[in-house]
Amino acid sequence: MKRLIICALAAGMAFSLFAGCGKEKAGAGTSGDGYVYSAPTEAEDFGIYVAPVEGIGDDFIRGVDISSVISEEQSGVVYYNQNGEAEDIFKILADAGVNYVRVRVWNDPYDKNGNGYGGGNCDADKAAEIGKRASAYGLKLLVDFHYSDFWADPGKQMVPKAWDGMSVEEKASACYDFTLEAMNRILDAGADVGMVQLGNETNNGMSGETKWSDIAQIMNEGRRAVLEAGTAHGNDDILIAVHFTNPENSDGIKGVLRKLESSGVKYDVFALSYYPYWHGTLENLTDLMKYIVDTYGKKVMVAETSYAYTVEDGDGTGNNISQKDLNKNYAATVQSQANAVRDVFAATAAVGENALGVFYWEPAWIPVKEYVYGEEGAEAILASNKEAWEKYGSGWASSYATEYDPKDAGVYYGGSSWDNQAMFDHNGKALDSLYVFKYLKYGTKCDLKVEFANDFVLTVNPGAALEMPGEVEVHYNNSAMNGPAPITWNEAQVAAVDTSKTGEYEVEGTFEDGTTIICTVKVAEVNWIQNPSFEDEDRSMWKFHTNGDTCTDFQKKETDAYTGEWAMHYWRQSAVEFTAETTITDLENGTYYLSMYTQGGDSGSGAEMYLYAKTSEGEFKTPYSVNGWCDWQFVEVKGIEVTDGTITVGISFNGGEGAWGTFDDFYLCKEK
């Protein structure tokens, strides 16, 4: 996880050590001896709808990462089941259908005085305690070795303090020693270890190393220690996993697979992070995992996923995910959270028998004490939260992490940006979405109702009559039923829209069940280009023509987009030559103008670059140039005559080796 993704509150044993927390002491550590999980045998009535997942077996991993649970409980957090009764969280999870837990292990997440870095202060002792408590309720354990003293992710793979300055050979030996000791401690505690992960999101390195031959040497020594410890404890079935992220970049993952193969890394499971906000389509996830299975014969799984059930903050530290970050297929609701998780399970199960399952990341990382903005005493509550974050490590990082990670944790240490993606509410009560694990096989029965509809913008030409749509696309709690639904618009707000001049108006619409949305009526010139900023998934209207290997694509990278996150992108090491076109039909005849924004570089002194439009009246074009990264150029073509209702607009580019750049925000409108 990246730092901004992991700013969440941690969890721990429910000792009442944090005075004045306002929460009762939970039954943490209570024995689960004799516990028997009662699985459904058919669809049951429930408060939310869960569609059954085809092909999912009883042994399919229904996992959660609860690495922070010890420090959460130490900070005073109490967990409640769906009936509002305080209960051991491990029993709550088991009753919800969870069969596996995942815990991260850092080598030494403490400063020289023994103060924890935060993020759960996740060392081998905490993993052993979590594994012991989990096994009492029949839950298996996945041990996630980061091989760092704090967070490891694609942007940061820091060497443990004790390994600093070591050669690769020395690090490999140290990895063996550390892994063996940690595994023995965890297995001695009685944990039922089913899988061990060698590194966390190691796309760009591990333990300070970036060469794959070096990483392989360290990983293989870690594997040797795991298997040796397992055999010594009568467990020869522990699976070895490697873990990577960014599955939306299939070519990048395929490159990683080749490096693993060529460098001789020995592993059983290829694990991926998949977050619906960032990581592409579920179809791509399935296809990529099938490729891994078919090409390399490995087992696959999703090691991390999550989704927000609210956009409200719970602890005074802003959330990583806000309204603008949501996937358009899901709202920030409990039902949508369940739908998002269920859909990741379905995409994984579709791979076949080599798909092991899915882990949800940190569903129990909730506020130590709920902080409500503007309420009396809120600042005192925030101060109490800060005290717990420092003392018990229940924030994403404490100030003590500054010595190890001064540029990140040392600047941004604090609480949780993840509490709105938990599966417990801000006061610790289990949400209905937690029980998605229980109902994956047979589903639930629930009345059909509108889950959400996206607010939208309706653009009207100045002087044109306003026609509000009679139906709007809605998402139901049963997502398979999504489609248009009748809507009634506020008559007074409709009447207030003045189309004689430019402006914006809000009109509220109501569906039959009372669900409301807002339509922003924008009186402005109509942009006739579909998906002009490339933010919608369907970009098939654009056609590329290149000289040789593909050099054009659509890129999700906010820093390279003029607006939003997506832009049309080009780059190739050799000479770059291409056209990109889209054709628009059924236009009113008349005169139009075309515009766009572009940035880029290394195009060469003789580069030829044009924005153009083609109609039955001829070709209209304007040359342009680029001046470097984020130096956005506005390019326009005026006086485009349309006499048969059809126009083709596009870009032509012929530049030097290594030319790169992006295009965004195309605009085609009728001149007045």
C-alpha positions in Angstrom: 0.0 0.0 0.0 1.2 3.5 -0.7 1.4 5.9 2.3 -1.7 7.8 1.4 -3.6 4.5 1.0 -2.6 3.3 4.4 -3.2 6.1 6.7 -5.6 4.2 8.9 -6.2 3.5 12.6 -4.8 0.3 14.1 -6.3 -2.2 16.4 -5.3 -4.2 19.4 -6.3 -6.2 22.5 -9.3 -4.7 24.3 -7.6 -3.9 27.6 -9.1 -0.7 29.1 -5.8 1.1 29.1 -7.0 4.2 27.4 -8.8 6.2 30.1 -12.1 7.9 29.2 -12.5 6.2 25.8 -16.2 5.8 26.3 -16.3 2.2 25.1 -16.8 -0.9 27.2 -14.2 -3.5 27.5 -14.5 -6.3 25.0 -14.0 -10.0 25.4 -10.7 -10.0 23.6 -8.7 -13.1 23.9 -11.6 -15.2 25.0 -11.3 -18.9 24.0 -12.9 -20.1 20.8 -12.6 -23.8 21.9 -15.5 -25.8 20.5 -16.5 -23.0 18.1 -18.4 -24.3 15.0 -19.2 -22.1 12.1 -22.7 -22.6 10.7 -22.6 -21.9 7.0 -25.8 -21.2 5.0 -27.1 -24.0 2.8 -29.3 -21.7 0.7 -30.1 -18.0 0.1 -31.2 -16.3 3.3 -33.1 -13.1 4.0 -30.7 -10.3 4.9 -30.6 -6.6 5.1 -28.5 -6.2 2.0 -28.5 -8.0 -1.3 -25.6 -10.3 -2.2 -25.6 -12.1 -5.6 -24.3 -15.6 -5.4 -20.8 -16.2 -6.9 -20.7 -19.0 -9.5 -18.0 -21.6 -8.9 -17.0 -20.5 -5.4 -16.2 -23.4 -3.2 -16.3 -23.8 0.6 -12.5 -23.7 0.8 -12.2 -20.5 -1.3 -10.3 -18.0 0.8 -12.6 -15.4 2.3 -9.9 -13.4 4.0 -9.3 -10.2 5.9 -6.1 -8.3 6.8 -6.5 -7.3 10.5 -2.8 -6.4 11.2 -3.8 -3.4 13.4 -6.2 -5.2 15.7 -3.9 -5.5 18.7 -3.1 -1.8 18.9 -6.7 -0.9 18.2 -7.9 -2.9 21.2 -5.0 -1.5 23.3 -6.3 1.9 22.4 -9.7 1.1 23.8 -11.6 0.0 20.7 -14.5 -2.4 21.2 -16.1 -4.5 18.5 -19.8 -5.3 18.4 -21.6 -8.0 16.3 -24.5 -7.2 14.1 -26.9 -7.4 17.1 -24.9 -4.7 18.8 -23.3 -7.0 21.4 -19.7 -6.6 22.4 -17.8 -9.7 21.3 -14.4 -11.0 20.5 -13.6 -9.7 17.0 -12.3 -13.1 15.9 -15.7 -14.7 16.7 -17.5 -11.8 14.8 -15.3 -12.5 11.8 -15.8 -16.2 11.9 -19.6 -15.8 12.2 -19.4 -13.5 9.2 -17.9 -16.3 7.1 -14.3 -15.2 7.2 -11.9 -18.2 7.1 -8.5 -16.6 6.8 -6.7 -13.6 8.3 -3.6 -11.8 7.0 -1.0 -10.0 9.2 1.9 -7.9 8.1 5.2 -8.4 9.9 7.9 -5.7 10.1 11.4 -6.5 11.3 11.8 -3.9 14.0 9.1 -1.2 14.0 10.4 0.6 17.1 12.9 3.4 17.8 15.9 3.0 20.1 13.8 3.7 23.2 11.2 1.1 22.3 8.6 3.5 21.0 6.5 2.1 18.2 6.4 3.5 14.7 2.6 3.1 14.4 0.5 1.3 11.8 -0.2 -1.3 14.4 3.4 -1.7 15.5 3.2 -5.0 13.6 6.0 -7.3 14.7 6.3 -11.1 15.0 4.9 -11.1 18.5 1.7 -9.4 17.4 1.4 -11.8 14.4 1.8 -14.7 16.8 -1.0 -13.3 19.1 -3.3 -12.7 16.2 -2.6 -16.2 14.7 -3.3 -17.8 18.1 -6.6 -16.0 18.6 -7.6 -16.7 14.9 -6.9 -20.4 15.2 -9.3 -20.7 18.2 -12.1 -19.9 15.7 -10.8 -22.0 12.9 -9.2 -19.2 10.9 -6.0 -19.8 9.0 -3.2 -17.3 8.9 -1.3 -15.6 6.0 2.0 -14.0 7.3 3.0 -11.0 5.2 6.7 -10.3 5.7 7.5 -6.8 4.5 11.2 -7.3 5.1 11.3 -3.6 6.2 10.9 -1.9 9.6 7.9 0.0 8.4 5.5 0.3 5.4 6.7 -1.3 2.1 5.0 -0.6 -1.2 5.9 0.2 -4.8 7.1 3.6 -3.8 9.1 2.6 -0.8 11.1 -0.6 0.0 13.4 0.5 2.8 16.1 -1.7 4.3 15.6 -2.9 7.9 17.8 -0.9 10.3 19.7 -4.1 11.3 20.5 -4.9 7.6 21.7 -1.5 6.6 25.1 -1.6 5.0 25.0 -5.4 4.4 25.9 -7.0 1.1 23.2 -8.9 -0.7 24.6 -12.2 0.5 24.5 -10.9 4.1 21.0 -9.7 3.7 19.9 -13.1 2.4 21.5 -14.8 5.4 19.8 -12.2 7.7 16.5 -12.8 6.0 16.8 -16.5 6.6 17.6 -16.0 10.3 14.8 -13.4 10.8 12.2 -15.4 9.0 13.0 -18.6 10.8 12.8 -17.0 14.2 9.6 -15.2 13.4 8.0 -18.3 11.9 8.9 -20.4 14.9 7.5 -17.8 17.3 4.2 -17.7 15.3 3.9 -21.5 14.9 4.8 -22.1 18.6 1.9 -19.8 19.5 -0.5 -22.2 17.8 -1.3 -20.3 14.7 -2.5 -22.3 11.7 -0.2 -20.8 9.0 -1.4 -21.7 5.6 0.6 -19.2 3.5 3.5 -16.8 3.8 4.2 -13.8 1.7 7.7 -12.8 0.8 7.6 -9.1 0.5 4.8 -6.6 0.1 3.9 -5.0 -3.3 7.5 -5.6 -4.5 7.0 -4.1 -8.0 10.1 -1.9 -7.7 12.4 -3.7 -5.2 12.6 -5.2 -1.7 14.7 -4.4 1.4 16.6 -1.6 -0.4 17.5 -3.9 -3.4 16.3 -3.3 -6.9 18.1 -5.9 -9.0 16.0 -9.0 -9.5 18.9 -11.3 -9.1 19.5 -9.8 -5.7 15.9 -9.8 -4.7 15.6 -13.4 -5.7 18.5 -14.4 -3.5 16.8 -12.8 -0.5 13.4 -14.2 -1.3 14.6 -17.7 -1.7 16.4 -17.6 1.7 13.1 -16.4 3.2 11.3 -19.3 1.5 13.9 -21.8 2.8 13.3 -20.6 6.4 9.5 -20.8 6.1 9.6 -24.3 4.8 12.1 -25.4 7.4 10.0 -23.9 10.3 6.9 -25.5 8.8 8.4 -28.9 8.6 9.7 -28.6 12.2 6.1 -28.0 13.3 4.6 -30.8 11.3 3.3 -28.4 8.6 4.6 -29.2 5.1 1.8 -27.5 3.3 2.6 -23.8 3.7 2.2 -22.0 0.4 4.8 -19.3 -0.6 3.3 -16.2 -2.2 4.8 -13.1 -3.9 2.8 -9.9 -4.0 2.5 -7.1 -6.6 0.2 -4.3 -7.5 -1.0 -2.2 -10.5 -2.8 -5.1 -12.4 -4.3 -2.4 -14.7 -0.8 -2.4 -16.2 -0.9 -5.9 -17.6 2.3 -5.5 -19.5 4.1 -4.4 -16.4 2.9 -7.4 -14.4 3.9 -9.7 -17.3 7.4 -8.2 -17.2 7.5 -8.9 -13.4 6.6 -12.6 -14.1 9.4 -12.9 -16.6 11.9 -11.5 -14.1 10.7 -13.8 -11.4 11.1 -16.7 -13.8 14.6 -15.7 -15.1 15.9 -14.9 -11.7 14.8 -18.2 -10.2 12.4 -17.1 -7.5 10.6 -20.1 -6.1 7.0 -19.5 -5.2 3.5 -21.1 -5.4 1.1 -18.1 -5.4 1.2 -14.8 -7.4 -0.9 -12.3 -5.4 -2.2 -9.0 -6.6 -3.6 -5.9 -5.0 -6.8 -4.8 -6.6 -8.6 -1.6 -5.5 -11.6 -0.6 -7.7 -10.6 3.1 -7.6 -7.3 2.7 -9.3 -6.7 -0.8 -10.8 -8.7 -1.0 -13.9 -11.6 -3.3 -14.8 -12.6 -6.6 -13.2 -12.5 -8.2 -16.7 -8.8 -7.2 -17.0 -8.1 -8.6 -13.5 -9.6 -12.0 -14.5 -7.8 -12.1 -17.8 -4.5 -11.2 -16.2 -4.8 -13.9 -13.5 -5.8 -16.5 -16.2 -2.7 -15.5 -18.1 -0.6 -16.2 -15.0 -2.2 -19.6 -14.4 -2.0 -20.6 -18.1 1.6 -19.3 -18.7 3.3 -20.1 -15.5 1.1 -22.6 -13.7 0.9 -20.6 -10.5 -2.0 -20.2 -8.1 -3.4 -16.7 -7.9 -5.3 -14.6 -5.5 -6.2 -11.0 -4.6 -4.1 -10.1 -1.4 -5.7 -6.7 -0.9 -9.0 -5.0 -1.9 -11.4 -2.6 -0.2 -14.2 -0.1 -0.8 -15.7 2.9 1.1 -19.1 2.6 2.8 -19.2 6.3 3.5 -17.2 9.5 2.7 -17.5 10.7 6.3 -14.3 11.0 8.3 -14.3 9.3 11.7 -11.2 10.4 13.6 -10.1 13.9 12.6 -7.6 12.7 10.0 -8.9 13.1 6.4 -9.9 10.1 4.4 -7.8 8.8 1.5 -11.0 8.1 -0.5 -13.5 10.9 -1.0 -16.5 11.3 -3.3 -14.4 12.2 -6.3 -12.4 8.9 -6.0 -15.3 6.5 -6.1 -15.7 4.0 -8.9 -18.8 5.0 -10.9 -20.3 1.5 -10.5 -20.5 1.8 -6.7 -21.7 4.5 -4.3 -20.2 5.1 -0.8 -22.8 2.9 0.9 -22.8 -0.3 2.9 -24.7 -2.0 0.0 -22.2 -0.8 -2.6 -19.3 -1.8 -0.4 -20.7 -5.3 -0.3 -21.3 -5.3 -4.1 -17.7 -4.1 -4.8 -16.3 -6.9 -2.6 -18.6 -9.5 -4.0 -17.6 -8.5 -7.6 -13.9 -8.9 -6.8 -14.6 -12.4 -5.5 -16.5 -13.2 -8.7 -13.7 -11.9 -10.9 -11.2 -14.1 -9.0 -13.4 -17.2 -8.9 -13.9 -16.9 -12.7 -10.2 -17.8 -13.1 -10.9 -21.4 -12.1 -9.4 -23.9 -9.7 -6.0 -22.2 -9.4 -7.7 -19.1 -8.0 -7.4 -19.3 -4.2 -9.4 -16.3 -3.0 -9.5 -12.7 -1.8 -8.4 -10.7 1.2 -10.1 -7.5 2.3 -7.6 -4.9 3.6 -8.0 -3.7 7.2 -11.8 -4.0 7.8 -11.3 -3.4 11.5 -9.2 -0.3 11.4 -11.6 2.2 12.9 -11.3 5.4 15.0 -10.1 5.0 18.5 -12.9 7.5 19.4 -15.2 9.0 16.9 -14.4 12.6 16.1 -17.4 14.7 14.8 -16.5 18.0 13.3 -18.2 21.0 14.9 -19.5 19.0 18.0 -18.8 20.2 21.5 -15.7 18.4 22.8 -14.4 17.4 19.4 -11.0 18.9 19.9 -10.6 17.0 23.2 -11.5 13.8 21.4 -9.0 14.5 18.7 -6.3 15.0 21.4 -7.3 11.7 22.9 -7.0 10.0 19.5 -3.5 11.5 19.0 -2.5 10.2 22.5 -3.5 6.7 21.5 -1.9 6.9 18.1 1.4 7.7 19.8 1.2 5.4 22.7 -0.2 2.3 21.1 0.6 2.8 17.4 -3.0 2.9 16.3 -2.5 5.6 13.7 -0.9 5.0 10.4 2.4 6.4 11.8 3.6 7.9 15.1 6.1 10.7 15.5 8.7 8.1 16.5 8.8 6.8 12.9 10.6 10.0 12.0 14.0 8.4 12.7 13.4 5.7 10.1 11.2 7.5 7.6 11.7 11.2 8.0 10.4 12.3 4.5 7.1 10.6 4.8 6.1 9.4 8.3 8.1 12.2 9.9 6.1 14.8 8.1 2.6 13.2 7.9 2.3 11.0 11.0 -1.1 10.8 12.6 -4.4 8.9 12.5 -6.5 7.1 9.9 -7.5 7.9 6.4 -8.9 4.4 6.0 -11.8 4.3 8.6 -14.4 5.0 5.9 -13.4 1.7 4.3 -13.7 -0.4 7.4 -16.5 -3.0 7.7 -17.3 -1.8 11.2 -18.8 1.6 11.8 -17.0 4.4 13.6 -18.2 3.0 16.9 -17.2 -0.6 16.3 -20.5 -2.2 15.2 -20.3 -4.7 12.4 -21.8 -3.4 9.1 -24.0 -5.7 7.1 -21.3 -5.6 4.4 -19.0 -7.7 6.7 -21.4 -10.6 6.1 -20.7 -10.7 2.4 -18.2 -13.4 3.1 -20.9 -15.6 4.6 -23.3 -15.2 1.7 -21.0 -15.5 -1.4 -21.9 -19.0 -2.2 -25.8 -18.9 -2.1 -26.5 -15.1 -1.9 -29.2 -13.4 0.0 -32.9 -12.5 -0.5 -33.7 -8.8 -0.3 -36.4 -6.5 -1.7 -35.3 -4.8 -4.9 -34.6 -1.1 -4.5 -32.6 1.7 -6.0 -29.1 1.8 -4.5 -27.9 5.0 -6.2 -27.9 7.0 -9.4 -25.1 9.3 -10.4 -25.8 13.0 -10.5 -25.2 14.3 -14.1 -24.9 17.3 -16.3 -27.3 18.2 -19.0 -26.0 20.7 -21.5 -28.4 22.8 -23.5 -27.6 25.2 -26.4 -28.5 28.8 -25.6 -32.0 29.5 -27.0 -33.0 25.8 -27.2 -35.9 24.3 -25.4 -35.2 22.4 -22.2 -36.2 18.8 -22.3 -35.5 16.9 -19.1 -35.1 13.1 -19.5 -38.1 10.9 -18.5 -35.7 8.1 -17.4 -32.3 8.0 -15.8 -29.9 5.1 -15.5 -29.9 3.7 -11.9 -28.0 1.1 -9.9 -30.1 -1.3 -7.9 -29.1 -3.2 -4.8 -29.1 -6.2 -7.2 -26.6 -4.8 -9.7 -27.7 -7.3 -12.3 -30.9 -5.3 -12.6 -29.3 -1.9 -13.4 -31.0 0.1 -16.1 -33.2 3.1 -16.8 -35.9 4.1 -14.3 -38.7 6.7 -14.5 -37.9 10.0 -12.8 -40.0 13.1 -11.8 -38.3 16.5 -11.9 -39.0 19.4 -9.5 -41.3 21.5 -11.6 -40.4 24.8 -10.0 -36.7 24.2 -10.5 -37.3 23.3 -14.2 -39.3 26.4 -14.7 -36.5 28.5 -13.3 -34.0 27.4 -15.9 -33.5 30.3 -18.4 -32.1 29.0 -21.6 -32.0 32.4 -23.2 -28.5 33.0 -21.7 -25.6 30.9 -20.5 -25.6 29.7 -16.9 -26.0 26.7 -14.6 -29.0 25.5 -12.7 -29.6 22.6 -10.3 -32.8 20.5 -10.8 -33.7 17.7 -8.3 -35.2 14.5 -9.6 -37.0 11.8 -7.6 -37.5 8.1 -8.4 -40.6 6.2 -7.4 -38.9 4.9 -4.2 -38.0 8.4 -3.1 -34.3 8.3 -4.1 -33.2 11.7 -5.4 -30.4 12.9 -7.6 -29.3 16.3 -8.9 -29.1 17.2 -12.6 -27.0 20.3 -13.3 -28.5 22.0 -16.3 -25.7 23.8 -18.1 -26.8 26.3 -20.7 -23.7 26.5 -22.9 -22.4 25.5 -26.3 -22.7 21.8 -26.8 -19.4 19.8 -27.2 -20.1 17.2 -29.9 -17.1 15.0 -29.1 -17.9 11.9 -27.1 -15.8 11.4 -23.9 -13.7 14.5 -24.6 -11.6 14.1 -21.5 -11.3 10.3 -21.7 -12.7 9.8 -18.1 -15.3 7.3 -19.2 -14.3 3.7 -19.8 -15.6 3.6 -23.4 -12.9 5.2 -25.6 -13.5 3.0 -28.6 -14.7 6.0 -30.7 -11.0 7.0 -31.1 -9.0 5.1 -33.8 -5.2 5.0 -33.9 -3.0 4.5 -36.9 0.8 4.2 -36.2 4.0 3.3 -38.1 5.0 -0.1 -36.8 4.7 -0.8 -33.1 1.9 0.8 -31.1 3.0 4.1 -29.5 -0.4 5.5 -28.4 -2.7 4.6 -25.6 -5.0 6.1 -22.9 -3.1 6.7 -19.6 -4.5 7.1 -16.1 -2.1 9.6 -14.6 -3.4 12.8 -13.0 -0.2 14.6 -13.3 -0.2 14.1 -17.1 -3.8 15.0 -17.6 -5.1 18.6 -18.1 -8.3 17.7 -16.2 -9.3 14.6 -14.4 -7.0 11.5 -14.4 -7.1 10.2 -18.0 -5.4 11.5 -21.1 -4.5 10.3 -24.6 -0.8 9.4 -24.4 2.0 8.7 -26.8 5.6 7.6 -26.5 8.1 5.3 -28.2 11.9 4.9 -28.0 12.1 4.9 -31.8 10.6 7.6 -34.1 7.0 8.4 -33.4 4.4 8.7 -36.1 0.6 8.4 -35.7 -2.8 9.7 -36.3 -5.7 9.6 -33.8 -9.2 10.2 -35.2 -12.9 10.1 -34.2 -15.9 10.7 -36.5 -19.0 12.5 -35.4 -22.3 12.2 -37.4 -25.8 13.7 -37.3 -24.5 17.2 -36.8 -26.4 20.3 -37.7 -24.9 21.8 -40.8 -22.9 25.0 -40.2 -19.5 26.3 -39.1 -17.7 24.7 -36.2 -14.5 25.1 -34.3 -12.3 22.4 -32.7 -9.8 22.7 -29.8 -7.7 20.6 -27.4 -4.9 20.9 -24.8 -1.5 19.1 -25.3 1.8 18.8 -23.5 5.0 16.9 -24.3 8.6 16.9 -25.3 11.5 15.4 -27.3 9.6 15.7 -30.5 12.7 16.8 -32.6 13.4 19.9 -34.6 11.7 18.7 -37.7 8.5 17.4 -36.1 5.2 17.9 -37.8 2.2 18.1 -35.5 -1.4 19.1 -36.5 -4.9 19.3 -35.0 -7.3 18.8 -37.9 -10.8 18.3 -39.1 -12.0 16.7 -42.3 -15.4 17.3 -43.8 -16.9 17.0 -47.3 -15.7 20.6 -47.8 -12.0 19.7 -47.3 -9.4 19.5 -44.5 -9.0 22.2 -41.9 -5.9 22.1 -39.7 -3.6 24.0 -37.3 0.1 23.2 -36.6 1.2 23.1 -32.9 4.3 22.5 -30.9 5.2 21.2 -27.4 7.5 22.8 -24.8 7.9 20.3 -22.0 6.1 18.5 -19.2 2.9 20.2 -18.0 3.5 23.2 -20.2 0.0 22.9 -21.7 -0.6 24.3 -25.1 -4.1 25.3 -26.3 -4.7 24.5 -29.9 -7.7 25.3 -32.0 -9.1 25.1 -35.6 -11.7 27.6 -36.6 -14.0 27.9 -39.6 -14.8 24.2 -40.2 -17.6 23.9 -42.7 -20.1 21.0 -42.3 -22.6 20.5 -45.1 -23.6 16.8 -44.7 -23.7 16.4 -40.9 -20.4 14.5 -40.6 -16.9 15.5 -39.4 -13.8 13.6 -38.6 -11.4 15.3 -36.1 -8.0 14.2 -35.1 -4.3 14.7 -34.5 -1.4 13.8 -36.8 2.1 13.5 -35.3 5.4 12.8 -37.0 8.3 13.3 -34.6 11.8 12.1 -33.5 12.9 9.2 -31.4 11.6 9.2 -27.8 8.9 11.8 -28.4 6.3 11.8 -25.7 3.2 13.7 -24.6 -0.5 13.7 -23.9 -3.7 15.2 -25.3 -6.8 16.1 -23.3 -10.1 18.0 -23.2 -11.1 18.0 -26.9 -13.9 20.4 -27.8 -16.0 20.6 -31.0 -18.8 23.1 -31.1 -20.8 25.2 -33.5 -19.8 28.7 -34.1 -22.4 31.3 -33.4 
